[in-house]
Structure formats: C-alpha cells, structure tokens
Amino acid sequence: MAALFRGSRNVLLRWTKHVDLAFVSSRSMASKTPVGFIGLGNMGTPMAKNLLKNGYPIIATDVFPESRKELQDTGAQVVDSPADVAEKADRIITMLPSSPNVIEVYTGPNGILKKVKKGTLLIDSSTIDPAVSREMALAAEKMGAVFMDAPVSGGVGAASLAKLTFMVGGVEEEYQAAQELLTCMGANVVYCGQVGTGQAAKICNNMLLAIGMIGTAETMNLGIRLGLDPKLLAKILNMSSGRCWSSDTYNPVPGVMEGVPSANNYQGGFGTTLMAKDLGLAQNTATNTKTPIPLGSLAHQIFRVMCSRGYANKDFSSVFQFLREEEGQ
C-alpha cells in the first residue's frame, strides 16, 4: 500500500512539474507582444523567421506578394501596408534596399508615421545614408516615437543562422529594448552612439569589404595565371599575412569553397548592385567630410562598371569573374 502511495505521489509530482513548466512557457509567450516587420527580401525574411522562432508574433508586409506569402506560411500575420503594421505593433523593424525606400515606408502616404502609436520603437536595419537616418529620427520624434538605426553585417547565411552583427545608433536609453529583439537575429549587437552612427560603422565596414574582395580576386587571378592551384593558393593565403574574410570565408574563385556564391554561379549572397549602392554612400559621406578614400572610390567605380556589364544581380564576389573576362579584351 505504501509503495502504491509513493508511486502515485511521484506521478503527481511529475504531472505538477509538467503543468508548471507549461504554464511558465505559455506565460513567457504571452508576454511577447507583436513585432512589426517591413521588408521581406533575402535578408528580411530569415530575420523575421528568427523572431517567430523566438516566440514573437509577427505582423509583416512587403511590396511583393510572394514574399508576404512565404512568411505568412510560417505563422506571421500579413497586412497591406506599413501604416497597417504601425496600427497593430508598437515595435517595428524595417529592412529595405535604399534611402528612398526607407523614406517612402516611413513618411509616404501609407507609411509607418501615418498611424504610429506614441512610444513605438522603430528599428531600421537597412543600409542607408546616415543623414536619412537622422531625418527619420526627427520625423518619428515629432510623432512621439523612437527611431534607431541598426544596419547589419553578415549576409544571408548569417541572417538564416541568427548570427548577424548589428551596429546600433540612437538614444542610449532605448538600446536595451532594441537589444532584446536584435539578439534573436544576431550574435553581436553593438551600440555605436547617436542616430546615424550605426550607418557610419556599416558604410565603413562595407567599403573595406569591397576593397578586400577586389584584392582577393586580383590575387587569386594572378596566382592562377602563374600556374598555382587555386585551392593551394587559398590555403597558403589563409595561413599567411594576406588572410582576410574574402579569402577564408567567402572566396570568390569557383571550386575553392563550398556553400558560397562562387560555388553556385554567384547566385544569392550580397548583390553587386547593393555593394555599388553602399560604396556610393561611402563616397557621398567622404565627399561631405572631405575624407580621402582613393581605394574606396576605385572600388565604387569597379562595381558600377560591373552593374553595367551584366553583373548587377550576381553576388559581389563575381568581381573575380569580371576580372577574368577583362583579360580577354
């Protein structure tokens, strides 16, 4: 009889523990209020999916119906416009291609600021002109909302794995609230200072990335023409002082690495058009601050020429292919 009682008590304790855990879990989920997400492209979609995985209800929109449907199929609520998102969520993330897109989404006829609620936190992860970020922050402030810029580094792969790096600019008192969401999508979240400093950090990073990729492509091409096996050359570079991200993580030569755009005819990844756009931002800010960027300017010119030669929609590492084709002319 005593054994039967002990057995029943153990079952009851396990059941009670299970109920308690379920209650804590549901209460935790209930405490996560909806998050708006606008811009469901190559980067935005995996970012929004990672928020869903972390238990945040998502209210999303995009100009392309197929992008909206993909996220809707994973559990997000889809609405028609940025204004509709602002009506339903008091934390909104935007991930858009360029400055004009950001201006339209925030201040356009169906923009966020048409229906934004006071106290709403607006986080823009687009890569745009720092001056536009500051302009949006002022417009949001007039409506009682808070705008922060939080551009990312890491590419589509890092977005899918929630390993992005976020560079955040804005009111420091709001940083913790932004960090709560950004850590669901990234491995590193860095506070840079006032609004626009996140964009400044991103622009500087991408200028260096472009210069490094061109240098890696030139180096690999020269080595191949000198008779070196590309895999061997990459191995030597990556154990020597010439090692860089473009050589050891994102090599531009087909056949050297798996799982990178060069292994897939330069499809996916970070488009040449976007790199040219970011280098244009670097060029503009350098001109405004009277900062010499000779290599940055040359990189900008190279990627612009690539866009006019059929590389616009290919990954920016296709600069290797571009250089190879230039040999024959």
Secondary structure, DSSP 8 states (H G I E B T S, - for coil): -HHHHHHHHHHHHHHHHHHHHHHHHHHHHHTS--EEEE--STTHHHHHHHHHHTT--EEEE-SSHHHHHHHHTTT-EE-SSHHHHHHH-SEEEE--SSHHHHHHHHHSTT-GGGT--TT-EEEE-S---HHHHHHHHHHHHHTT-EEEE--EESHHHHHHTT-EEEEEES-GGGHHHHHHHHTTTEEEEEEEESTTHHHHHHHHHHHHHHHHHHHHHHHHHHHHHTT--HHHHHHHHTTSTT--HHHHTS--STTT-SSSGGGGTT-SSSBHHHHHHHHHHHHHHHHHTT---HHHHHHHHHHHHHIIIIITTSBGGGHHHHHHHHHT-
